[in-house]
Amino acid sequence: MSTDKKADFSGVTSSVDSTAQKVEKADFSGVTSSVDTTAEKVGGTYTVQKGDSLSKIAKQELGDANAWQKIFEANRDVLDDPDKIFPGQTLKLPPKG
């Protein structure tokens, strides 16, 4: 058992005054907002039909059969092989152009 005296803080009081300015209401009257369409950035989707290939879809949907690689790249999360697509699959299309 220790005989050391402990500090007595029983008579200590405290108060805090804020130095920040008090704001009645925030003024948002000058705030504006706009939303850009994603239609030009996202080409949409395409559901694979029997007999489709990526080049056929690219020609039909993008106007360029050589754009099949863009479709493949846009769908790397669902496609491992550009030659293996199946009817019923929904593919993301890149934007035209």
mmCIF file as gemmi writes it, N, C-alpha and C atoms, coordinates in Angstrom:
data_model
loop_
_atom_site.group_PDB
_atom_site.id
_atom_site.type_symbol
_atom_site.label_atom_id
_atom_site.label_alt_id
_atom_site.label_comp_id
_atom_site.label_asym_id
_atom_site.label_entity_id
_atom_site.label_seq_id
_atom_site.pdbx_PDB_ins_code
_atom_site.Cartn_x
_atom_site.Cartn_y
_atom_site.Cartn_z
_atom_site.occupancy
_atom_site.B_iso_or_equiv
_atom_site.pdbx_formal_charge
_atom_site.auth_seq_id
_atom_site.auth_asym_id
_atom_site.pdbx_PDB_model_num
ATOM 1 N N . MET Axp A 1 ? 0.831 -1.165 0 1 0 ? 1 A 1
ATOM 2 C CA . MET Axp A 1 ? 0 0 0 1 0 ? 1 A 1
ATOM 3 C C . MET Axp A 1 ? 0.884 1.239 0 1 0 ? 1 A 1
ATOM 4 N N . SER Axp A 2 ? 0.557 2.199 -0.814 1 0 ? 2 A 1
ATOM 5 C CA . SER Axp A 2 ? 1.385 3.382 -0.973 1 0 ? 2 A 1
ATOM 6 C C . SER Axp A 2 ? 0.893 4.499 -0.07 1 0 ? 2 A 1
ATOM 7 N N . THR Axp A 3 ? 1.808 5.305 0.419 1 0 ? 3 A 1
ATOM 8 C CA . THR Axp A 3 ? 1.448 6.445 1.263 1 0 ? 3 A 1
ATOM 9 C C . THR Axp A 3 ? 1.562 7.751 0.49 1 0 ? 3 A 1
ATOM 10 N N . ASP Axp A 4 ? 1.791 7.666 -0.846 1 0 ? 4 A 1
ATOM 11 C CA . ASP Axp A 4 ? 1.897 8.871 -1.677 1 0 ? 4 A 1
ATOM 12 C C . ASP Axp A 4 ? 0.557 9.58 -1.735 1 0 ? 4 A 1
ATOM 13 N N . LYS Axp A 5 ? 0.595 10.892 -1.652 1 0 ? 5 A 1
ATOM 14 C CA . LYS Axp A 5 ? -0.623 11.682 -1.777 1 0 ? 5 A 1
ATOM 15 C C . LYS Axp A 5 ? -0.992 11.774 -3.25 1 0 ? 5 A 1
ATOM 16 N N . LYS Axp A 6 ? -2.293 11.728 -3.516 1 0 ? 6 A 1
ATOM 17 C CA . LYS Axp A 6 ? -2.783 11.862 -4.883 1 0 ? 6 A 1
ATOM 18 C C . LYS Axp A 6 ? -3.287 13.277 -5.071 1 0 ? 6 A 1
ATOM 19 N N . ALA Axp A 7 ? -3.174 13.759 -6.297 1 0 ? 7 A 1
ATOM 20 C CA . ALA Axp A 7 ? -3.633 15.109 -6.605 1 0 ? 7 A 1
ATOM 21 C C . ALA Axp A 7 ? -5.144 15.188 -6.417 1 0 ? 7 A 1
ATOM 22 N N . ASP Axp A 8 ? -5.602 16.326 -5.87 1 0 ? 8 A 1
ATOM 23 C CA . ASP Axp A 8 ? -7.033 16.538 -5.632 1 0 ? 8 A 1
ATOM 24 C C . ASP Axp A 8 ? -7.549 17.528 -6.666 1 0 ? 8 A 1
ATOM 25 N N . PHE Axp A 9 ? -8.361 17.012 -7.624 1 0 ? 9 A 1
ATOM 26 C CA . PHE Axp A 9 ? -8.923 17.856 -8.675 1 0 ? 9 A 1
ATOM 27 C C . PHE Axp A 9 ? -10.388 18.179 -8.417 1 0 ? 9 A 1
ATOM 28 N N . SER Axp A 10 ? -10.892 17.971 -7.237 1 0 ? 10 A 1
ATOM 29 C CA . SER Axp A 10 ? -12.309 18.156 -6.956 1 0 ? 10 A 1
ATOM 30 C C . SER Axp A 10 ? -12.767 19.601 -7.09 1 0 ? 10 A 1
ATOM 31 N N . GLY Axp A 11 ? -11.903 20.563 -6.96 1 0 ? 11 A 1
ATOM 32 C CA . GLY Axp A 11 ? -12.308 21.965 -7.054 1 0 ? 11 A 1
ATOM 33 C C . GLY Axp A 11 ? -12.029 22.591 -8.411 1 0 ? 11 A 1
ATOM 34 N N . VAL Axp A 12 ? -11.621 21.814 -9.378 1 0 ? 12 A 1
ATOM 35 C CA . VAL Axp A 12 ? -11.258 22.346 -10.69 1 0 ? 12 A 1
ATOM 36 C C . VAL Axp A 12 ? -12.507 22.506 -11.54 1 0 ? 12 A 1
ATOM 37 N N . THR Axp A 13 ? -12.648 23.643 -12.194 1 0 ? 13 A 1
ATOM 38 C CA . THR Axp A 13 ? -13.749 23.881 -13.136 1 0 ? 13 A 1
ATOM 39 C C . THR Axp A 13 ? -13.15 24.299 -14.466 1 0 ? 13 A 1
ATOM 40 N N . SER Axp A 14 ? -13.976 24.234 -15.501 1 0 ? 14 A 1
ATOM 41 C CA . SER Axp A 14 ? -13.493 24.565 -16.838 1 0 ? 14 A 1
ATOM 42 C C . SER Axp A 14 ? -14.63 25.117 -17.669 1 0 ? 14 A 1
ATOM 43 N N . SER Axp A 15 ? -14.294 25.924 -18.644 1 0 ? 15 A 1
ATOM 44 C CA . SER Axp A 15 ? -15.282 26.41 -19.615 1 0 ? 15 A 1
ATOM 45 C C . SER Axp A 15 ? -14.564 26.624 -20.942 1 0 ? 15 A 1
ATOM 46 N N . VAL Axp A 16 ? -15.333 26.517 -22.043 1 0 ? 16 A 1
ATOM 47 C CA . VAL Axp A 16 ? -14.762 26.68 -23.372 1 0 ? 16 A 1
ATOM 48 C C . VAL Axp A 16 ? -15.596 27.7 -24.128 1 0 ? 16 A 1
ATOM 49 N N . ASP Axp A 17 ? -14.945 28.712 -24.642 1 0 ? 17 A 1
ATOM 50 C CA . ASP Axp A 17 ? -15.607 29.685 -25.496 1 0 ? 17 A 1
ATOM 51 C C . ASP Axp A 17 ? -15.135 29.435 -26.919 1 0 ? 17 A 1
ATOM 52 N N . SER Axp A 18 ? -16.06 29.365 -27.849 1 0 ? 18 A 1
ATOM 53 C CA . SER Axp A 18 ? -15.694 29.131 -29.239 1 0 ? 18 A 1
ATOM 54 C C . SER Axp A 18 ? -15.232 30.422 -29.866 1 0 ? 18 A 1
ATOM 55 N N . THR Axp A 19 ? -14.203 30.326 -30.676 1 0 ? 19 A 1
ATOM 56 C CA . THR Axp A 19 ? -13.733 31.494 -31.42 1 0 ? 19 A 1
ATOM 57 C C . THR Axp A 19 ? -14.293 31.495 -32.839 1 0 ? 19 A 1
ATOM 58 N N . ALA Axp A 20 ? -15.027 30.439 -33.186 1 0 ? 20 A 1
ATOM 59 C CA . ALA Axp A 20 ? -15.605 30.349 -34.527 1 0 ? 20 A 1
ATOM 60 C C . ALA Axp A 20 ? -16.805 31.281 -34.631 1 0 ? 20 A 1
ATOM 61 N N . GLN Axp A 21 ? -16.994 31.824 -35.83 1 0 ? 21 A 1
ATOM 62 C CA . GLN Axp A 21 ? -18.154 32.668 -36.051 1 0 ? 21 A 1
ATOM 63 C C . GLN Axp A 21 ? -19.406 31.804 -36.071 1 0 ? 21 A 1
ATOM 64 N N . LYS Axp A 22 ? -20.45 32.312 -35.509 1 0 ? 22 A 1
ATOM 65 C CA . LYS Axp A 22 ? -21.713 31.593 -35.517 1 0 ? 22 A 1
ATOM 66 C C . LYS Axp A 22 ? -22.429 31.913 -36.827 1 0 ? 22 A 1
ATOM 67 N N . VAL Axp A 23 ? -22.946 30.88 -37.473 1 0 ? 23 A 1
ATOM 68 C CA . VAL Axp A 23 ? -23.638 31.04 -38.743 1 0 ? 23 A 1
ATOM 69 C C . VAL Axp A 23 ? -25.101 30.695 -38.523 1 0 ? 23 A 1
ATOM 70 N N . GLU Axp A 24 ? -25.968 31.626 -38.857 1 0 ? 24 A 1
ATOM 71 C CA . GLU Axp A 24 ? -27.396 31.385 -38.684 1 0 ? 24 A 1
ATOM 72 C C . GLU Axp A 24 ? -27.882 30.333 -39.677 1 0 ? 24 A 1
ATOM 73 N N . LYS Axp A 25 ? -27.664 30.584 -40.971 1 0 ? 25 A 1
ATOM 74 C CA . LYS Axp A 25 ? -28.078 29.651 -42.023 1 0 ? 25 A 1
ATOM 75 C C . LYS Axp A 25 ? -27.001 29.654 -43.099 1 0 ? 25 A 1
ATOM 76 N N . ALA Axp A 26 ? -26.77 28.51 -43.651 1 0 ? 26 A 1
ATOM 77 C CA . ALA Axp A 26 ? -25.829 28.433 -44.766 1 0 ? 26 A 1
ATOM 78 C C . ALA Axp A 26 ? -26.518 28.973 -46.009 1 0 ? 26 A 1
ATOM 79 N N . ASP Axp A 27 ? -25.805 29.736 -46.807 1 0 ? 27 A 1
ATOM 80 C CA . ASP Axp A 27 ? -26.372 30.324 -48.023 1 0 ? 27 A 1
ATOM 81 C C . ASP Axp A 27 ? -25.911 29.52 -49.232 1 0 ? 27 A 1
ATOM 82 N N . PHE Axp A 28 ? -26.823 28.778 -49.816 1 0 ? 28 A 1
ATOM 83 C CA . PHE Axp A 28 ? -26.53 27.973 -50.992 1 0 ? 28 A 1
ATOM 84 C C . PHE Axp A 28 ? -27.128 28.589 -52.255 1 0 ? 28 A 1
ATOM 85 N N . SER Axp A 29 ? -27.5 29.851 -52.221 1 0 ? 29 A 1
ATOM 86 C CA . SER Axp A 29 ? -28.182 30.461 -53.356 1 0 ? 29 A 1
ATOM 87 C C . SER Axp A 29 ? -27.298 30.532 -54.604 1 0 ? 29 A 1
ATOM 88 N N . GLY Axp A 30 ? -25.994 30.545 -54.453 1 0 ? 30 A 1
ATOM 89 C CA . GLY Axp A 30 ? -25.105 30.61 -55.607 1 0 ? 30 A 1
ATOM 90 C C . GLY Axp A 30 ? -24.634 29.256 -56.109 1 0 ? 30 A 1
ATOM 91 N N . VAL Axp A 31 ? -25.116 28.178 -55.515 1 0 ? 31 A 1
ATOM 92 C CA . VAL Axp A 31 ? -24.666 26.837 -55.889 1 0 ? 31 A 1
ATOM 93 C C . VAL Axp A 31 ? -25.444 26.355 -57.11 1 0 ? 31 A 1
ATOM 94 N N . THR Axp A 32 ? -24.725 25.826 -58.074 1 0 ? 32 A 1
ATOM 95 C CA . THR Axp A 32 ? -25.359 25.244 -59.255 1 0 ? 32 A 1
ATOM 96 C C . THR Axp A 32 ? -24.86 23.819 -59.437 1 0 ? 32 A 1
ATOM 97 N N . SER Axp A 33 ? -25.592 23.077 -60.226 1 0 ? 33 A 1
ATOM 98 C CA . SER Axp A 33 ? -25.235 21.689 -60.47 1 0 ? 33 A 1
ATOM 99 C C . SER Axp A 33 ? -25.623 21.313 -61.89 1 0 ? 33 A 1
ATOM 100 N N . SER Axp A 34 ? -24.903 20.363 -62.457 1 0 ? 34 A 1
ATOM 101 C CA . SER Axp A 34 ? -25.269 19.861 -63.777 1 0 ? 34 A 1
ATOM 102 C C . SER Axp A 34 ? -24.907 18.391 -63.852 1 0 ? 34 A 1
ATOM 103 N N . VAL Axp A 35 ? -25.602 17.679 -64.707 1 0 ? 35 A 1
ATOM 104 C CA . VAL Axp A 35 ? -25.345 16.257 -64.9 1 0 ? 35 A 1
ATOM 105 C C . VAL Axp A 35 ? -25.084 16.036 -66.379 1 0 ? 35 A 1
ATOM 106 N N . ASP Axp A 36 ? -23.933 15.488 -66.675 1 0 ? 36 A 1
ATOM 107 C CA . ASP Axp A 36 ? -23.622 15.144 -68.055 1 0 ? 36 A 1
ATOM 108 C C . ASP Axp A 36 ? -24.169 13.758 -68.339 1 0 ? 36 A 1
ATOM 109 N N . THR Axp A 37 ? -24.674 13.568 -69.519 1 0 ? 37 A 1
ATOM 110 C CA . THR Axp A 37 ? -25.177 12.256 -69.888 1 0 ? 37 A 1
ATOM 111 C C . THR Axp A 37 ? -24.021 11.294 -70.09 1 0 ? 37 A 1
ATOM 112 N N . THR Axp A 38 ? -24.252 10.051 -69.789 1 0 ? 38 A 1
ATOM 113 C CA . THR Axp A 38 ? -23.241 9.031 -70.036 1 0 ? 38 A 1
ATOM 114 C C . THR Axp A 38 ? -23.504 8.334 -71.366 1 0 ? 38 A 1
ATOM 115 N N . ALA Axp A 39 ? -24.531 8.754 -72.077 1 0 ? 39 A 1
ATOM 116 C CA . ALA Axp A 39 ? -24.904 8.084 -73.322 1 0 ? 39 A 1
ATOM 117 C C . ALA Axp A 39 ? -23.756 8.069 -74.33 1 0 ? 39 A 1
ATOM 118 N N . GLU Axp A 40 ? -22.986 9.15 -74.397 1 0 ? 40 A 1
ATOM 119 C CA . GLU Axp A 40 ? -21.879 9.191 -75.351 1 0 ? 40 A 1
ATOM 120 C C . GLU Axp A 40 ? -20.674 8.407 -74.837 1 0 ? 40 A 1
ATOM 121 N N . LYS Axp A 41 ? -20.601 8.198 -73.537 1 0 ? 41 A 1
ATOM 122 C CA . LYS Axp A 41 ? -19.453 7.526 -72.951 1 0 ? 41 A 1
ATOM 123 C C . LYS Axp A 41 ? -19.646 6.019 -72.859 1 0 ? 41 A 1
ATOM 124 N N . VAL Axp A 42 ? -20.896 5.602 -72.774 1 0 ? 42 A 1
ATOM 125 C CA . VAL Axp A 42 ? -21.226 4.185 -72.683 1 0 ? 42 A 1
ATOM 126 C C . VAL Axp A 42 ? -22.09 3.849 -73.883 1 0 ? 42 A 1
ATOM 127 N N . GLY Axp A 43 ? -21.705 2.814 -74.602 1 0 ? 43 A 1
ATOM 128 C CA . GLY Axp A 43 ? -22.416 2.484 -75.821 1 0 ? 43 A 1
ATOM 129 C C . GLY Axp A 43 ? -23.68 1.677 -75.629 1 0 ? 43 A 1
ATOM 130 N N . GLY Axp A 44 ? -23.944 1.208 -74.446 1 0 ? 44 A 1
ATOM 131 C CA . GLY Axp A 44 ? -25.126 0.397 -74.226 1 0 ? 44 A 1
ATOM 132 C C . GLY Axp A 44 ? -24.772 -1.072 -74.11 1 0 ? 44 A 1
ATOM 133 N N . THR Axp A 45 ? -25.765 -1.912 -74.366 1 0 ? 45 A 1
ATOM 134 C CA . THR Axp A 45 ? -25.552 -3.354 -74.266 1 0 ? 45 A 1
ATOM 135 C C . THR Axp A 45 ? -26.111 -4.051 -75.498 1 0 ? 45 A 1
ATOM 136 N N . TYR Axp A 46 ? -25.693 -5.286 -75.668 1 0 ? 46 A 1
ATOM 137 C CA . TYR Axp A 46 ? -26.165 -6.117 -76.775 1 0 ? 46 A 1
ATOM 138 C C . TYR Axp A 46 ? -26.314 -7.539 -76.263 1 0 ? 46 A 1
ATOM 139 N N . THR Axp A 47 ? -27.437 -8.17 -76.585 1 0 ? 47 A 1
ATOM 140 C CA . THR Axp A 47 ? -27.646 -9.567 -76.221 1 0 ? 47 A 1
ATOM 141 C C . THR Axp A 47 ? -27.254 -10.444 -77.398 1 0 ? 47 A 1
ATOM 142 N N . VAL Axp A 48 ? -26.318 -11.341 -77.175 1 0 ? 48 A 1
ATOM 143 C CA . VAL Axp A 48 ? -25.785 -12.212 -78.218 1 0 ? 48 A 1
ATOM 144 C C . VAL Axp A 48 ? -26.891 -13.119 -78.763 1 0 ? 48 A 1
ATOM 145 N N . GLN Axp A 49 ? -26.946 -13.207 -80.099 1 0 ? 49 A 1
ATOM 146 C CA . GLN Axp A 49 ? -27.899 -14.062 -80.8 1 0 ? 49 A 1
ATOM 147 C C . GLN Axp A 49 ? -27.148 -15.251 -81.41 1 0 ? 49 A 1
ATOM 148 N N . LYS Axp A 50 ? -27.88 -16.294 -81.734 1 0 ? 50 A 1
ATOM 149 C CA . LYS Axp A 50 ? -27.282 -17.457 -82.386 1 0 ? 50 A 1
ATOM 150 C C . LYS Axp A 50 ? -26.626 -17.016 -83.693 1 0 ? 50 A 1
ATOM 151 N N . GLY Axp A 51 ? -25.398 -17.454 -83.92 1 0 ? 51 A 1
ATOM 152 C CA . GLY Axp A 51 ? -24.669 -17.112 -85.135 1 0 ? 51 A 1
ATOM 153 C C . GLY Axp A 51 ? -23.852 -15.828 -85.039 1 0 ? 51 A 1
ATOM 154 N N . ASP Axp A 52 ? -23.938 -15.137 -83.916 1 0 ? 52 A 1
ATOM 155 C CA . ASP Axp A 52 ? -23.175 -13.896 -83.745 1 0 ? 52 A 1
ATOM 156 C C . ASP Axp A 52 ? -21.696 -14.182 -83.51 1 0 ? 52 A 1
ATOM 157 N N . SER Axp A 53 ? -20.88 -13.215 -83.895 1 0 ? 53 A 1
ATOM 158 C CA . SER Axp A 53 ? -19.463 -13.17 -83.553 1 0 ? 53 A 1
ATOM 159 C C . SER Axp A 53 ? -19.191 -11.737 -83.131 1 0 ? 53 A 1
ATOM 160 N N . LEU Axp A 54 ? -18.079 -11.516 -82.481 1 0 ? 54 A 1
ATOM 161 C CA . LEU Axp A 54 ? -17.767 -10.149 -82.063 1 0 ? 54 A 1
ATOM 162 C C . LEU Axp A 54 ? -17.622 -9.216 -83.26 1 0 ? 54 A 1
ATOM 163 N N . SER Axp A 55 ? -17.055 -9.72 -84.362 1 0 ? 55 A 1
ATOM 164 C CA . SER Axp A 55 ? -16.907 -8.862 -85.544 1 0 ? 55 A 1
ATOM 165 C C . SER Axp A 55 ? -18.266 -8.557 -86.174 1 0 ? 55 A 1
ATOM 166 N N . LYS Axp A 56 ? -19.172 -9.518 -86.158 1 0 ? 56 A 1
ATOM 167 C CA . LYS Axp A 56 ? -20.513 -9.286 -86.694 1 0 ? 56 A 1
ATOM 168 C C . LYS Axp A 56 ? -21.259 -8.252 -85.845 1 0 ? 56 A 1
ATOM 169 N N . ILE Axp A 57 ? -21.137 -8.397 -84.535 1 0 ? 57 A 1
ATOM 170 C CA . ILE Axp A 57 ? -21.77 -7.43 -83.63 1 0 ? 57 A 1
ATOM 171 C C . ILE Axp A 57 ? -21.148 -6.053 -83.824 1 0 ? 57 A 1
ATOM 172 N N . ALA Axp A 58 ? -19.816 -5.997 -83.956 1 0 ? 58 A 1
ATOM 173 C CA . ALA Axp A 58 ? -19.116 -4.722 -84.145 1 0 ? 58 A 1
ATOM 174 C C . ALA Axp A 58 ? -19.581 -4.039 -85.431 1 0 ? 58 A 1
ATOM 175 N N . LYS Axp A 59 ? -19.723 -4.802 -86.506 1 0 ? 59 A 1
ATOM 176 C CA . LYS Axp A 59 ? -20.178 -4.247 -87.792 1 0 ? 59 A 1
ATOM 177 C C . LYS Axp A 59 ? -21.597 -3.714 -87.649 1 0 ? 59 A 1
ATOM 178 N N . GLN Axp A 60 ? -22.461 -4.52 -87.038 1 0 ? 60 A 1
ATOM 179 C CA . GLN Axp A 60 ? -23.875 -4.166 -86.907 1 0 ? 60 A 1
ATOM 180 C C . GLN Axp A 60 ? -24.098 -2.992 -85.954 1 0 ? 60 A 1
ATOM 181 N N . GLU Axp A 61 ? -23.422 -3.012 -84.818 1 0 ? 61 A 1
ATOM 182 C CA . GLU Axp A 61 ? -23.679 -2.019 -83.775 1 0 ? 61 A 1
ATOM 183 C C . GLU Axp A 61 ? -22.77 -0.796 -83.825 1 0 ? 61 A 1
ATOM 184 N N . LEU Axp A 62 ? -21.534 -0.987 -84.294 1 0 ? 62 A 1
ATOM 185 C CA . LEU Axp A 62 ? -20.563 0.11 -84.288 1 0 ? 62 A 1
ATOM 186 C C . LEU Axp A 62 ? -20.183 0.578 -85.687 1 0 ? 62 A 1
ATOM 187 N N . GLY Axp A 63 ? -20.613 -0.184 -86.709 1 0 ? 63 A 1
ATOM 188 C CA . GLY Axp A 63 ? -20.323 0.211 -88.084 1 0 ? 63 A 1
ATOM 189 C C . GLY Axp A 63 ? -18.943 -0.178 -88.569 1 0 ? 63 A 1
ATOM 190 N N . ASP Axp A 64 ? -18.211 -0.977 -87.799 1 0 ? 64 A 1
ATOM 191 C CA . ASP Axp A 64 ? -16.851 -1.367 -88.175 1 0 ? 64 A 1
ATOM 192 C C . ASP Axp A 64 ? -16.546 -2.747 -87.602 1 0 ? 64 A 1
ATOM 193 N N . ALA Axp A 65 ? -16.427 -3.737 -88.467 1 0 ? 65 A 1
ATOM 194 C CA . ALA Axp A 65 ? -16.166 -5.104 -88.016 1 0 ? 65 A 1
ATOM 195 C C . ALA Axp A 65 ? -14.858 -5.206 -87.238 1 0 ? 65 A 1
ATOM 196 N N . ASN Axp A 66 ? -13.893 -4.336 -87.551 1 0 ? 66 A 1
ATOM 197 C CA . ASN Axp A 66 ? -12.603 -4.357 -86.859 1 0 ? 66 A 1
ATOM 198 C C . ASN Axp A 66 ? -12.694 -3.848 -85.42 1 0 ? 66 A 1
ATOM 199 N N . ALA Axp A 67 ? -13.835 -3.315 -85.046 1 0 ? 67 A 1
ATOM 200 C CA . ALA Axp A 67 ? -14.017 -2.813 -83.677 1 0 ? 67 A 1
ATOM 201 C C . ALA Axp A 67 ? -14.352 -3.954 -82.705 1 0 ? 67 A 1
ATOM 202 N N . TRP Axp A 68 ? -14.274 -5.209 -83.162 1 0 ? 68 A 1
ATOM 203 C CA . TRP Axp A 68 ? -14.567 -6.348 -82.287 1 0 ? 68 A 1
ATOM 204 C C . TRP Axp A 68 ? -13.648 -6.356 -81.067 1 0 ? 68 A 1
ATOM 205 N N . GLN Axp A 69 ? -12.413 -5.867 -81.256 1 0 ? 69 A 1
ATOM 206 C CA . GLN Axp A 69 ? -11.453 -5.841 -80.141 1 0 ? 69 A 1
ATOM 207 C C . GLN Axp A 69 ? -11.922 -4.894 -79.032 1 0 ? 69 A 1
ATOM 208 N N . LYS Axp A 70 ? -12.562 -3.794 -79.425 1 0 ? 70 A 1
ATOM 209 C CA . LYS Axp A 70 ? -13.088 -2.854 -78.425 1 0 ? 70 A 1
ATOM 210 C C . LYS Axp A 70 ? -14.205 -3.508 -77.616 1 0 ? 70 A 1
ATOM 211 N N . ILE Axp A 71 ? -15.046 -4.283 -78.302 1 0 ? 71 A 1
ATOM 212 C CA . ILE Axp A 71 ? -16.118 -4.997 -77.593 1 0 ? 71 A 1
ATOM 213 C C . ILE Axp A 71 ? -15.501 -6.019 -76.641 1 0 ? 71 A 1
ATOM 214 N N . PHE Axp A 72 ? -14.502 -6.737 -77.124 1 0 ? 72 A 1
ATOM 215 C CA . PHE Axp A 72 ? -13.824 -7.734 -76.285 1 0 ? 72 A 1
ATOM 216 C C . PHE Axp A 72 ? -13.224 -7.071 -75.05 1 0 ? 72 A 1
ATOM 217 N N . GLU Axp A 73 ? -12.518 -5.962 -75.231 1 0 ? 73 A 1
ATOM 218 C CA . GLU Axp A 73 ? -11.881 -5.267 -74.11 1 0 ? 73 A 1
ATOM 219 C C . GLU Axp A 73 ? -12.922 -4.745 -73.116 1 0 ? 73 A 1
ATOM 220 N N . ALA Axp A 74 ? -14.061 -4.292 -73.627 1 0 ? 74 A 1
ATOM 221 C CA . ALA Axp A 74 ? -15.121 -3.778 -72.75 1 0 ? 74 A 1
ATOM 222 C C . ALA Axp A 74 ? -15.766 -4.888 -71.927 1 0 ? 74 A 1
ATOM 223 N N . ASN Axp A 75 ? -15.529 -6.143 -72.332 1 0 ? 75 A 1
ATOM 224 C CA . ASN Axp A 75 ? -16.175 -7.277 -71.67 1 0 ? 75 A 1
ATOM 225 C C . ASN Axp A 75 ? -15.188 -8.279 -71.092 1 0 ? 75 A 1
ATOM 226 N N . ARG Axp A 76 ? -13.979 -7.84 -70.792 1 0 ? 76 A 1
ATOM 227 C CA . ARG Axp A 76 ? -12.962 -8.743 -70.242 1 0 ? 76 A 1
ATOM 228 C C . ARG Axp A 76 ? -13.413 -9.374 -68.929 1 0 ? 76 A 1
ATOM 229 N N . ASP Axp A 77 ? -14.363 -8.735 -68.25 1 0 ? 77 A 1
ATOM 230 C CA . ASP Axp A 77 ? -14.851 -9.299 -66.994 1 0 ? 77 A 1
ATOM 231 C C . ASP Axp A 77 ? -15.735 -10.529 -67.211 1 0 ? 77 A 1
ATOM 232 N N . VAL Axp A 78 ? -16.274 -10.702 -68.424 1 0 ? 78 A 1
ATOM 233 C CA . VAL Axp A 78 ? -17.136 -11.864 -68.703 1 0 ? 78 A 1
ATOM 234 C C . VAL Axp A 78 ? -16.611 -12.738 -69.844 1 0 ? 78 A 1
ATOM 235 N N . LEU Axp A 79 ? -15.655 -12.233 -70.606 1 0 ? 79 A 1
ATOM 236 C CA . LEU Axp A 79 ? -15.114 -12.997 -71.732 1 0 ? 79 A 1
ATOM 237 C C . LEU Axp A 79 ? -13.631 -13.287 -71.525 1 0 ? 79 A 1
ATOM 238 N N . ASP Axp A 80 ? -13.263 -14.556 -71.712 1 0 ? 80 A 1
ATOM 239 C CA . ASP Axp A 80 ? -11.849 -14.937 -71.672 1 0 ? 80 A 1
ATOM 240 C C . ASP Axp A 80 ? -11.288 -15.126 -73.07 1 0 ? 80 A 1
ATOM 241 N N . ASP Axp A 81 ? -12.176 -15.438 -74.007 1 0 ? 81 A 1
ATOM 242 C CA . ASP Axp A 81 ? -11.782 -15.761 -75.378 1 0 ? 81 A 1
ATOM 243 C C . ASP Axp A 81 ? -12.756 -15.059 -76.32 1 0 ? 81 A 1
ATOM 244 N N . PRO Axp A 82 ? -12.266 -14.24 -77.252 1 0 ? 82 A 1
ATOM 245 C CA . PRO Axp A 82 ? -13.173 -13.522 -78.152 1 0 ? 82 A 1
ATOM 246 C C . PRO Axp A 82 ? -13.966 -14.441 -79.08 1 0 ? 82 A 1
ATOM 247 N N . ASP Axp A 83 ? -13.537 -15.674 -79.22 1 0 ? 83 A 1
ATOM 248 C CA . ASP Axp A 83 ? -14.247 -16.619 -80.078 1 0 ? 83 A 1
ATOM 249 C C . ASP Axp A 83 ? -15.31 -17.415 -79.319 1 0 ? 83 A 1
ATOM 250 N N . LYS Axp A 84 ? -15.408 -17.184 -78.025 1 0 ? 84 A 1
ATOM 251 C CA . LYS Axp A 84 ? -16.371 -17.943 -77.221 1 0 ? 84 A 1
ATOM 252 C C . LYS Axp A 84 ? -17.412 -17.018 -76.613 1 0 ? 84 A 1
ATOM 253 N N . ILE Axp A 85 ? -18.422 -16.696 -77.428 1 0 ? 85 A 1
ATOM 254 C CA . ILE Axp A 85 ? -19.585 -15.97 -76.947 1 0 ? 85 A 1
ATOM 255 C C . ILE Axp A 85 ? -20.79 -16.883 -77.158 1 0 ? 85 A 1
ATOM 256 N N . PHE Axp A 86 ? -21.819 -16.68 -76.362 1 0 ? 86 A 1
ATOM 257 C CA . PHE Axp A 86 ? -22.951 -17.587 -76.384 1 0 ? 86 A 1
ATOM 258 C C . PHE Axp A 86 ? -24.267 -16.83 -76.464 1 0 ? 86 A 1
ATOM 259 N N . PRO Axp A 87 ? -25.246 -17.386 -77.19 1 0 ? 87 A 1
ATOM 260 C CA . PRO Axp A 87 ? -26.567 -16.751 -77.245 1 0 ? 87 A 1
ATOM 261 C C . PRO Axp A 87 ? -27.104 -16.505 -75.835 1 0 ? 87 A 1
ATOM 262 N N . GLY Axp A 88 ? -27.644 -15.33 -75.643 1 0 ? 88 A 1
ATOM 263 C CA . GLY Axp A 88 ? -28.189 -14.951 -74.341 1 0 ? 88 A 1
ATOM 264 C C . GLY Axp A 88 ? -27.246 -14.114 -73.506 1 0 ? 88 A 1
ATOM 265 N N . GLN Axp A 89 ? -25.947 -14.127 -73.838 1 0 ? 89 A 1
ATOM 266 C CA . GLN Axp A 89 ? -25.002 -13.285 -73.097 1 0 ? 89 A 1
ATOM 267 C C . GLN Axp A 89 ? -25.309 -11.822 -73.378 1 0 ? 89 A 1
ATOM 268 N N . THR Axp A 90 ? -25.187 -11.003 -72.352 1 0 ? 90 A 1
ATOM 269 C CA . THR Axp A 90 ? -25.335 -9.56 -72.525 1 0 ? 90 A 1
ATOM 270 C C . THR Axp A 90 ? -23.943 -8.948 -72.492 1 0 ? 90 A 1
ATOM 271 N N . LEU Axp A 91 ? -23.602 -8.272 -73.57 1 0 ? 91 A 1
ATOM 272 C CA . LEU Axp A 91 ? -22.279 -7.631 -73.688 1 0 ? 91 A 1
ATOM 273 C C . LEU Axp A 91 ? -22.407 -6.125 -73.617 1 0 ? 91 A 1
ATOM 274 N N . LYS Axp A 92 ? -21.439 -5.493 -72.998 1 0 ? 92 A 1
ATOM 275 C CA . LYS Axp A 92 ? -21.362 -4.037 -72.989 1 0 ? 92 A 1
ATOM 276 C C . LYS Axp A 92 ? -20.758 -3.585 -74.325 1 0 ? 92 A 1
ATOM 277 N N . LEU Axp A 93 ? -21.323 -2.543 -74.875 1 0 ? 93 A 1
ATOM 278 C CA . LEU Axp A 93 ? -20.793 -1.997 -76.123 1 0 ? 93 A 1
ATOM 279 C C . LEU Axp A 93 ? -20.032 -0.712 -75.83 1 0 ? 93 A 1
ATOM 280 N N . PRO Axp A 94 ? -18.88 -0.536 -76.458 1 0 ? 94 A 1
ATOM 281 C CA . PRO Axp A 94 ? -18.176 0.737 -76.302 1 0 ? 94 A 1
ATOM 282 C C . PRO Axp A 94 ? -18.915 1.812 -77.087 1 0 ? 94 A 1
ATOM 283 N N . PRO Axp A 95 ? -18.636 3.065 -76.833 1 0 ? 95 A 1
ATOM 284 C CA . PRO Axp A 95 ? -19.281 4.129 -77.602 1 0 ? 95 A 1
ATOM 285 C C . PRO Axp A 95 ? -18.872 4.078 -79.07 1 0 ? 95 A 1
ATOM 286 N N . LYS Axp A 96 ? -19.749 4.503 -79.939 1 0 ? 96 A 1
ATOM 287 C CA . LYS Axp A 96 ? -19.425 4.55 -81.367 1 0 ? 96 A 1
ATOM 288 C C . LYS Axp A 96 ? -18.376 5.612 -81.608 1 0 ? 96 A 1
ATOM 289 N N . GLY Axp A 97 ? -17.531 5.332 -82.601 1 0 ? 97 A 1
ATOM 290 C CA . GLY Axp A 97 ? -16.549 6.346 -82.977 1 0 ? 97 A 1
ATOM 291 C C . GLY Axp A 97 ? -15.303 6.154 -82.313 1 0 ? 97 A 1
